[in-house]
Amino acid sequence: MQIGKAGPAVSGIAQAYPDRVEVRGRDLCGDLMGRLSFTEYFHLLLTGEEPTEDQRYFLDLLLVAIAEHGMMPTNVAARMTLAADPGSLQGAVAAGILGCGPVILGTSEACAVLLEEARAKVLAGGDAAAITLEMARAIHAQDGRAPGFGHPVHRPLDPRAERILELSDERGVSGPNVELARRFRNAVAEVWGKPLTMNVSMPIAAVLLDLGFGSSTVKSIPLLARTASLLAHLAEERQRPVGFLMAGKAEEAVEYRP
C-alpha cells in the first residue's frame, strides 16, 4: 500500500466552531443529522462524497456480511480483556481490533491489490484468463496461499461470498473486478489441483473496486463491521460473562511441559 507524501498541515474532514460543526464542507447539525444514515455518513467521512444508491446498498450489505462470525479469537480476546478490566470497554474493543488480521478478519485488502494488478495487466492488452492463471501460478510457487481462497469452516462454498456475488449480478454492479474474481476462482482450482472455497474477502474487494473504491480503503469496511460485533460481544459479556471461563478452558487445554 502506498502512503501519501507529506505536505501542508491540512485536513479536509472536519472542524468544530463555537456554534456549529462542519464535516466535509457540510453543516453537521443543519444538514447531515437526520438526513444521512450512518452508512452514508461513513462513506462521506471516508471519501468526501455522499454515496450513490448502489454504493450505499453494498456498503450496508458488506458491513452486515463481515461483522459477525461466532466466537472468533478477536471476540475471545475482547471478552477476556473486559473480564480482566470490567471498566475498560475501550481497551477490550482495542484488544479485539488488534487481533483483526488476514487470518481472522480476512484478506480483503490483499484481494483488492491482487485484482488491481490483474486489471492493470488486462488493460495493457493481456487476456484475463491467461493473466489470472499466471498470477495464481506465481502465488503458488512463492508460498501457496492465494488471498481470498480457502476457509476452515465454509466448504465447498462460503455462503456469504456467494450471496454478495448474487446480489452484485442482480443489481448490475458486477464489473471487470467481479469477473476477475471469478477467473481467479478457476485459475486457483487449476493450479492447486482442486477447487478452493472463495471466501468472503474476494467478493468484498471485487464489488468495492467495481463501485469505485480504491484498494487502500477496502480494509476499513471489515474493521468497522467487526467493531460493531465486538461491542455486541462485550455487551453480552457484561450480562453473561464467559471471559474467565474461556481463560480457564485454555489453561486446561494446554499441557505444561517444563
Residue frames as qw, qx, qy, qz and C-alpha x, y, z in Angstrom:
[[0.000, 0.888, 0.460, 0.000, 0.00, 0.00, 0.00],
 [0.422, 0.358, -0.010, 0.833, 1.35, 3.42, -0.94],
 [0.271, -0.717, -0.431, 0.476, 1.21, 6.15, 1.70],
 [0.284, 0.904, 0.200, 0.248, 0.69, 9.72, 0.55],
 [0.543, 0.269, -0.216, 0.765, 3.61, 12.12, 0.60],
 [0.295, -0.592, -0.424, 0.619, 3.91, 14.62, 3.42],
 [0.200, 0.582, 0.339, 0.711, 2.51, 18.02, 2.53],
 [0.144, -0.442, 0.181, -0.867, 1.00, 21.10, 4.18],
 [0.004, -0.142, -0.850, 0.507, -0.64, 20.58, 7.57],
 [0.472, 0.036, -0.166, -0.865, -4.18, 20.43, 6.17],
 [0.182, 0.188, 0.958, -0.115, -7.21, 18.23, 6.84],
 [0.317, -0.085, -0.402, -0.855, -10.41, 18.21, 4.85],
 [0.302, -0.298, -0.905, 0.007, -12.51, 16.12, 7.23],
 [0.346, -0.771, -0.524, -0.103, -13.98, 18.32, 9.95],
 [0.233, 0.257, -0.308, 0.886, -13.75, 21.44, 12.08],
 [0.305, -0.674, -0.649, 0.175, -15.63, 22.43, 15.24],
 [0.080, 0.446, -0.005, 0.891, -16.69, 26.06, 15.73],
 [0.124, 0.001, 0.603, -0.788, -18.42, 27.66, 18.74],
 [0.570, 0.236, 0.247, -0.747, -21.85, 27.49, 17.06],
 [0.872, 0.355, -0.076, -0.329, -21.54, 24.59, 14.61],
 [0.593, -0.333, 0.680, 0.272, -19.59, 21.57, 13.40],
 [0.586, 0.631, -0.272, -0.429, -18.58, 21.33, 9.76],
 [0.685, -0.173, 0.694, 0.134, -17.88, 17.91, 8.22],
 [0.476, 0.162, 0.676, 0.539, -16.56, 17.58, 4.68],
 [0.016, 0.079, 0.276, 0.958, -17.88, 21.07, 3.92],
 [0.418, -0.491, -0.596, -0.479, -21.37, 20.31, 5.25],
 [0.339, -0.462, 0.363, -0.735, -23.14, 21.50, 8.37],
 [0.167, 0.021, -0.969, 0.182, -23.37, 18.53, 10.73],
 [0.175, 0.344, 0.716, -0.583, -26.49, 19.64, 12.61],
 [0.403, 0.511, 0.075, -0.756, -28.24, 21.60, 9.88],
 [0.569, 0.450, -0.486, -0.487, -27.67, 19.18, 7.01],
 [0.384, 0.269, -0.883, -0.034, -26.29, 15.75, 7.90],
 [0.113, 0.048, 0.859, -0.497, -28.04, 14.80, 11.15],
 [0.517, 0.402, 0.515, -0.552, -31.47, 13.39, 10.37],
 [0.614, 0.616, -0.207, -0.448, -30.74, 13.10, 6.66],
 [0.487, 0.483, -0.725, -0.059, -27.89, 10.62, 6.28],
 [0.948, -0.290, -0.120, -0.059, -27.78, 7.08, 7.60],
 [0.544, -0.697, 0.418, 0.210, -24.59, 6.05, 9.38],
 [0.766, 0.129, 0.491, 0.393, -23.51, 4.05, 6.32],
 [0.403, 0.818, 0.224, 0.345, -23.94, 7.13, 4.13],
 [0.251, -0.950, 0.181, -0.044, -22.11, 9.24, 6.69],
 [0.752, -0.376, 0.446, 0.308, -19.26, 6.72, 6.83],
 [0.673, 0.446, 0.383, 0.448, -18.91, 6.96, 3.05],
 [0.116, 0.956, 0.058, 0.262, -18.84, 10.75, 3.28],
 [0.507, -0.797, 0.312, 0.099, -16.20, 10.67, 6.00],
 [0.791, -0.152, 0.483, 0.343, -14.09, 8.13, 4.13],
 [0.568, 0.343, 0.495, 0.561, -14.27, 9.59, 0.62],
 [0.070, -0.300, -0.008, 0.951, -15.52, 13.16, 0.95],
 [0.362, -0.022, -0.486, -0.795, -18.57, 12.37, -1.19],
 [0.672, 0.018, 0.466, -0.575, -22.06, 11.13, -0.44],
 [0.336, -0.080, 0.907, 0.240, -22.62, 7.62, -1.84],
 [0.460, 0.031, -0.535, -0.708, -24.69, 6.65, -4.82],
 [0.827, -0.188, 0.109, -0.519, -27.61, 4.33, -4.12],
 [0.918, 0.169, -0.355, 0.049, -25.55, 1.29, -5.18],
 [0.356, 0.436, -0.587, 0.582, -22.60, 2.35, -3.05],
 [0.445, -0.369, 0.413, -0.704, -24.86, 2.76, -0.02],
 [0.924, -0.046, -0.085, -0.371, -26.62, -0.54, -0.65],
 [0.864, 0.213, -0.412, 0.196, -23.43, -2.55, -0.95],
 [0.102, 0.479, -0.575, 0.656, -21.68, -0.82, 1.94],
 [0.680, -0.288, 0.286, -0.610, -24.64, -1.87, 4.08],
 [0.959, 0.108, -0.194, -0.174, -24.54, -5.38, 2.62],
 [0.666, 0.383, -0.521, 0.373, -20.80, -5.85, 3.14],
 [0.155, -0.480, 0.528, -0.683, -20.85, -4.46, 6.67],
 [0.830, -0.187, 0.198, -0.487, -23.56, -6.95, 7.56],
 [0.911, 0.260, -0.319, -0.037, -21.75, -9.81, 5.79],
 [0.612, 0.366, -0.524, 0.466, -18.42, -9.47, 7.61],
 [0.311, -0.675, 0.276, -0.609, -19.40, -8.17, 11.06],
 [0.660, -0.383, 0.517, -0.387, -20.04, -11.44, 12.92],
 [0.687, 0.313, -0.635, -0.166, -18.70, -14.96, 12.60],
 [0.867, -0.324, -0.379, 0.007, -19.07, -16.57, 16.01],
 [0.617, -0.765, 0.136, 0.123, -16.66, -16.89, 18.91],
 [0.723, 0.564, -0.158, 0.367, -13.58, -15.91, 16.93],
 [0.670, -0.144, -0.296, 0.665, -10.20, -15.10, 18.56],
 [0.081, 0.401, 0.008, 0.912, -10.88, -11.37, 18.18],
 [0.568, -0.568, -0.211, -0.558, -14.06, -11.70, 20.25],
 [0.842, -0.331, -0.361, 0.226, -12.39, -14.04, 22.73],
 [0.504, 0.119, -0.231, 0.824, -9.54, -11.56, 23.24],
 [0.178, -0.482, -0.053, -0.856, -12.01, -8.73, 23.77],
 [0.738, -0.516, -0.302, -0.313, -14.13, -10.71, 26.25],
 [0.807, -0.227, -0.339, 0.428, -11.11, -11.83, 28.25],
 [0.301, 0.275, -0.150, 0.901, -9.77, -8.26, 28.35],
 [0.407, -0.535, -0.116, -0.731, -13.10, -6.99, 29.69],
 [0.832, -0.414, -0.370, -0.011, -13.16, -9.78, 32.26],
 [0.675, -0.072, -0.290, 0.675, -9.73, -8.66, 33.48],
 [0.122, -0.160, -0.155, 0.967, -10.70, -4.96, 33.49],
 [0.144, 0.615, 0.776, -0.003, -14.50, -4.54, 33.55],
 [0.024, 0.837, 0.212, -0.505, -14.26, -0.75, 33.37],
 [0.124, -0.519, 0.503, 0.680, -12.21, -0.66, 30.17],
 [0.710, 0.531, 0.431, -0.168, -14.71, -1.10, 27.35],
 [0.419, 0.856, -0.250, -0.173, -12.44, 0.83, 25.01],
 [0.178, -0.593, 0.782, 0.066, -9.47, -1.34, 25.95],
 [0.636, 0.095, 0.761, -0.087, -11.44, -4.51, 25.29],
 [0.649, 0.721, 0.177, -0.166, -12.54, -3.22, 21.87],
 [0.181, 0.835, -0.502, -0.133, -8.94, -2.28, 21.10],
 [0.447, -0.350, 0.823, 0.016, -7.76, -5.76, 22.12],
 [0.710, 0.378, 0.588, -0.082, -10.20, -7.28, 19.64],
 [0.494, 0.856, -0.044, -0.145, -9.29, -4.90, 16.82],
 [0.108, -0.742, 0.647, 0.142, -5.59, -5.57, 17.32],
 [0.529, -0.108, 0.840, 0.061, -6.30, -9.20, 16.50],
 [0.667, 0.631, 0.299, -0.262, -8.01, -8.37, 13.20],
 [0.125, -0.569, 0.634, 0.509, -5.51, -9.56, 10.64],
 [0.482, 0.314, -0.603, -0.553, -5.51, -11.63, 7.46],
 [0.187, -0.002, -0.980, 0.066, -6.06, -14.92, 9.31],
 [0.069, 0.391, 0.759, -0.516, -9.05, -13.78, 11.37],
 [0.312, 0.630, 0.253, -0.664, -10.76, -10.93, 9.54],
 [0.738, 0.539, 0.394, 0.094, -9.72, -11.84, 6.03],
 [0.504, -0.211, 0.364, 0.754, -7.53, -10.64, 3.22],
 [0.369, 0.817, 0.438, -0.068, -9.87, -8.16, 1.57],
 [0.013, 0.905, -0.240, -0.352, -7.14, -5.56, 1.09],
 [0.358, -0.368, 0.765, 0.388, -4.74, -8.14, -0.36],
 [0.493, 0.455, 0.731, 0.124, -7.52, -9.31, -2.68],
 [0.261, 0.923, 0.181, -0.218, -8.08, -5.74, -3.83],
 [0.139, -0.744, 0.515, 0.403, -4.38, -5.27, -4.59],
 [0.460, -0.035, 0.841, 0.283, -4.34, -8.57, -6.49],
 [0.438, 0.676, 0.593, 0.007, -7.38, -7.57, -8.54],
 [0.121, 0.935, -0.074, -0.325, -5.94, -4.12, -9.30],
 [0.274, -0.524, 0.691, 0.415, -2.72, -5.71, -10.52],
 [0.454, 0.240, 0.828, 0.225, -4.62, -8.15, -12.73],
 [0.327, 0.839, 0.401, -0.168, -6.87, -5.39, -14.04],
 [0.026, -0.834, 0.325, 0.445, -3.86, -3.26, -14.99],
 [0.326, -0.253, 0.819, 0.399, -2.43, -6.17, -16.99],
 [0.418, 0.533, 0.732, 0.066, -5.74, -6.71, -18.77],
 [0.204, 0.923, 0.152, -0.288, -5.98, -3.00, -19.64],
 [0.152, -0.679, 0.552, 0.459, -2.45, -3.24, -21.04],
 [0.585, 0.423, -0.491, -0.488, -3.75, -5.77, -23.54],
 [0.019, -0.233, 0.966, -0.111, -3.49, -9.09, -21.74],
 [0.592, -0.234, -0.639, -0.432, -6.00, -11.92, -21.72],
 [0.528, -0.544, 0.284, -0.587, -7.86, -12.13, -18.40],
 [0.980, -0.149, -0.028, -0.125, -7.87, -15.93, -18.22],
 [0.789, 0.324, -0.295, 0.431, -4.17, -16.19, -19.01],
 [0.055, 0.633, -0.360, 0.683, -3.25, -13.39, -16.60],
 [0.687, -0.498, 0.239, -0.473, -5.14, -14.84, -13.64],
 [0.993, -0.004, -0.099, 0.068, -3.67, -18.28, -14.34],
 [0.586, 0.481, -0.335, 0.560, -0.15, -16.85, -14.49],
 [0.196, -0.620, 0.351, -0.674, -0.66, -14.88, -11.27],
 [0.882, -0.348, 0.088, -0.306, -2.11, -17.92, -9.49],
 [0.918, 0.173, -0.222, 0.279, 0.93, -19.97, -10.53],
 [0.306, 0.578, -0.369, 0.660, 3.27, -17.26, -9.22],
 [0.527, -0.563, 0.270, -0.576, 1.48, -17.19, -5.85],
 [0.982, -0.151, -0.024, -0.112, 1.55, -20.97, -5.58],
 [0.775, 0.359, -0.300, 0.426, 5.26, -21.04, -6.35],
 [0.080, 0.616, -0.374, 0.689, 6.03, -18.50, -3.63],
 [0.183, -0.230, 0.711, -0.639, 4.03, -19.54, -0.58],
 [0.170, -0.220, -0.948, -0.153, 0.98, -21.48, -1.70],
 [0.030, 0.556, 0.639, -0.531, -1.57, -19.06, -0.22],
 [0.098, 0.417, 0.498, 0.754, -3.99, -17.36, -2.58],
 [0.106, 0.133, 0.404, -0.899, -5.66, -14.34, -0.95],
 [0.577, 0.127, -0.031, -0.807, -9.43, -14.76, -0.85],
 [0.786, 0.101, -0.527, -0.307, -9.39, -18.54, -1.16],
 [0.501, 0.001, -0.803, 0.322, -9.75, -21.27, 1.44],
 [0.460, -0.510, 0.161, -0.708, -11.78, -21.38, 4.64],
 [0.027, 0.210, -0.926, 0.313, -11.62, -23.67, 7.69],
 [0.405, 0.248, 0.691, -0.545, -15.42, -23.90, 8.06],
 [0.614, 0.569, 0.138, -0.529, -17.17, -23.00, 4.80],
 [0.061, -0.319, 0.845, 0.424, -16.66, -25.75, 2.22],
 [0.631, 0.168, 0.356, 0.669, -17.12, -26.07, -0.69],
 [0.119, 0.663, 0.272, 0.687, -18.74, -22.61, -0.78],
 [0.148, -0.205, -0.454, 0.855, -18.75, -19.61, 1.53],
 [0.105, 0.695, 0.708, 0.076, -22.46, -18.65, 1.62],
 [0.105, -0.817, -0.128, 0.553, -21.59, -15.01, 2.32],
 [0.194, -0.375, 0.546, 0.724, -19.39, -14.79, -0.75],
 [0.156, 0.304, 0.842, 0.418, -21.99, -16.40, -2.98],
 [0.023, 0.797, 0.573, -0.188, -24.73, -14.07, -1.74],
 [0.128, -0.707, 0.124, 0.684, -22.60, -10.99, -2.41],
 [0.148, -0.157, 0.711, 0.669, -21.91, -12.14, -5.95],
 [0.114, 0.520, 0.833, 0.150, -25.58, -12.99, -6.50],
 [0.004, -0.857, -0.381, 0.346, -26.76, -9.56, -5.42],
 [0.183, -0.566, 0.351, 0.723, -23.99, -7.84, -7.34],
 [0.154, 0.118, 0.807, 0.558, -25.18, -9.58, -10.50],
 [0.049, 0.674, 0.737, -0.032, -28.83, -8.83, -9.77],
 [0.058, -0.882, -0.207, 0.419, -28.23, -5.11, -9.29],
 [0.633, 0.722, 0.086, 0.266, -25.92, -4.79, -12.31],
 [0.287, -0.908, 0.299, 0.060, -22.92, -3.81, -10.22],
 [0.832, -0.178, 0.423, 0.310, -20.69, -6.71, -11.26],
 [0.383, 0.878, -0.223, -0.178, -17.94, -5.32, -13.46],
 [0.640, 0.558, -0.516, 0.113, -14.40, -6.22, -14.50],
 [0.073, -0.503, 0.741, -0.440, -13.21, -6.90, -10.96],
 [0.775, -0.054, 0.457, -0.432, -16.02, -9.34, -10.19],
 [0.868, 0.443, -0.181, -0.131, -15.22, -11.03, -13.48],
 [0.361, 0.603, -0.657, 0.274, -11.55, -11.27, -12.47],
 [0.468, -0.364, 0.649, -0.477, -12.52, -12.70, -9.09],
 [0.909, 0.153, 0.241, -0.303, -14.41, -15.47, -10.84],
 [0.725, 0.575, -0.374, 0.066, -11.49, -16.07, -13.18],
 [0.011, -0.583, 0.717, -0.380, -9.18, -16.34, -10.18],
 [0.768, -0.161, 0.470, -0.404, -11.51, -18.99, -8.75],
 [0.927, 0.367, -0.019, -0.079, -11.00, -21.07, -11.90],
 [0.459, 0.687, -0.502, 0.256, -7.27, -20.36, -12.02],
 [0.330, -0.533, 0.656, -0.420, -6.74, -21.29, -8.36],
 [0.898, -0.004, 0.336, -0.286, -8.63, -24.55, -8.82],
 [0.836, 0.512, -0.190, 0.064, -6.43, -25.44, -11.80],
 [0.270, 0.688, -0.563, 0.371, -3.13, -24.52, -10.13],
 [0.413, -0.424, 0.654, -0.471, -3.91, -26.10, -6.76],
 [0.250, 0.088, -0.942, -0.208, -5.39, -29.15, -8.44],
 [0.170, -0.488, -0.844, 0.142, -8.69, -28.86, -6.58],
 [0.127, -0.759, -0.291, -0.569, -11.44, -26.27, -6.00],
 [0.321, -0.132, -0.533, 0.772, -10.74, -23.93, -3.08],
 [0.067, -0.793, -0.585, 0.158, -13.52, -22.01, -1.36],
 [0.186, 0.497, 0.065, 0.845, -13.72, -18.41, -2.49],
 [0.310, -0.493, -0.630, 0.514, -14.18, -16.79, 0.88],
 [0.038, 0.893, 0.433, -0.117, -15.97, -13.55, 1.63],
 [0.339, -0.643, 0.158, 0.668, -12.84, -11.39, 1.27],
 [0.329, 0.028, 0.621, 0.711, -12.62, -11.71, -2.51],
 [0.067, 0.686, 0.626, 0.366, -16.19, -10.56, -3.34],
 [0.270, -0.852, -0.233, 0.383, -15.87, -7.74, -0.80],
 [0.344, -0.469, 0.343, 0.737, -12.79, -6.47, -2.62],
 [0.266, 0.227, 0.708, 0.613, -14.19, -7.06, -6.12],
 [0.010, -0.791, -0.596, -0.137, -17.51, -5.32, -5.51],
 [0.278, -0.828, -0.100, 0.477, -15.89, -2.36, -3.76],
 [0.337, -0.290, 0.474, 0.760, -13.42, -1.88, -6.62],
 [0.162, 0.425, 0.723, 0.520, -16.25, -2.08, -9.18],
 [0.138, -0.869, -0.473, 0.036, -18.09, 0.58, -7.17],
 [0.278, 0.846, -0.057, 0.451, -15.12, 2.95, -7.40],
 [0.605, -0.774, 0.187, 0.015, -13.35, 2.39, -4.09],
 [0.382, 0.694, -0.599, 0.118, -9.56, 2.18, -4.02],
 [0.792, -0.033, -0.591, 0.151, -7.70, -0.80, -2.60],
 [0.260, 0.231, -0.546, 0.762, -6.36, 1.30, 0.30],
 [0.441, -0.230, 0.219, -0.839, -9.91, 1.85, 1.64],
 [0.704, -0.090, -0.613, -0.348, -11.15, -1.75, 1.35],
 [0.474, -0.064, -0.776, 0.410, -9.90, -2.94, 4.75],
 [0.158, -0.133, 0.341, -0.917, -11.81, -0.16, 6.53],
 [0.679, -0.179, -0.304, -0.644, -15.12, -1.94, 5.85],
 [0.761, -0.165, -0.622, 0.087, -14.25, -5.18, 7.73],
 [0.327, 0.051, -0.538, 0.775, -12.70, -3.17, 10.56],
 [0.350, -0.180, 0.100, -0.914, -15.78, -1.00, 11.02],
 [0.765, -0.175, -0.435, -0.442, -18.05, -4.04, 10.81],
 [0.692, -0.082, -0.654, 0.295, -16.05, -6.06, 13.33],
 [0.046, 0.184, -0.432, 0.881, -16.08, -3.13, 15.79],
 [0.624, -0.225, -0.079, -0.744, -19.87, -3.42, 15.90],
 [0.841, -0.091, -0.526, -0.086, -19.55, -7.15, 16.55],
 [0.457, 0.120, -0.612, 0.634, -17.02, -6.62, 19.33],
 [0.251, -0.229, 0.276, -0.899, -19.36, -4.18, 21.07],
 [0.794, -0.185, -0.271, -0.512, -22.14, -6.77, 20.90],
 [0.773, -0.011, -0.593, 0.225, -19.92, -9.46, 22.42],
 [0.247, 0.163, -0.518, 0.802, -18.83, -7.09, 25.17],
 [0.513, -0.270, 0.053, -0.813, -22.41, -6.12, 25.96],
 [0.881, -0.151, -0.379, -0.238, -23.19, -9.83, 26.29],
 [0.590, 0.164, -0.611, 0.502, -20.04, -10.39, 28.35],
 [0.116, -0.273, 0.411, -0.862, -21.37, -7.94, 30.94],
 [0.740, -0.166, 0.008, -0.652, -24.67, -9.82, 31.10],
 [0.993, -0.074, 0.062, -0.070, -23.39, -13.40, 30.73],
 [0.031, -0.822, 0.563, 0.073, -19.66, -13.38, 31.45],
 [0.993, 0.081, 0.058, 0.061, -17.55, -16.16, 29.93],
 [0.323, 0.835, -0.408, 0.179, -14.16, -14.43, 29.76],
 [0.318, -0.576, 0.713, -0.241, -12.67, -16.17, 32.79],
 [0.885, 0.077, 0.419, -0.186, -14.33, -19.44, 31.74],
 [0.766, 0.628, -0.114, 0.071, -12.51, -19.28, 28.40],
 [0.079, 0.767, -0.586, 0.249, -9.26, -18.47, 30.19],
 [0.637, -0.346, 0.636, -0.266, -9.78, -21.49, 32.41],
 [0.914, 0.317, 0.237, -0.093, -10.51, -23.75, 29.45],
 [0.523, 0.758, -0.364, 0.137, -7.31, -22.55, 27.79],
 [0.255, -0.632, 0.678, -0.276, -5.39, -23.49, 30.93],
 [0.813, -0.060, 0.539, -0.214, -6.94, -26.96, 30.85],
 [0.839, 0.534, 0.074, -0.067, -6.30, -27.44, 27.13],
 [0.434, 0.759, -0.438, 0.210, -2.59, -26.53, 27.17],
 [0.920, -0.281, -0.184, 0.202, -0.24, -29.05, 28.72],
 [0.174, -0.917, 0.358, -0.039, 2.63, -27.69, 30.78],
 [0.951, 0.101, -0.074, 0.284, 5.97, -29.26, 29.84],
 [0.298, -0.904, 0.247, 0.181, 8.92, -27.75, 31.74]]
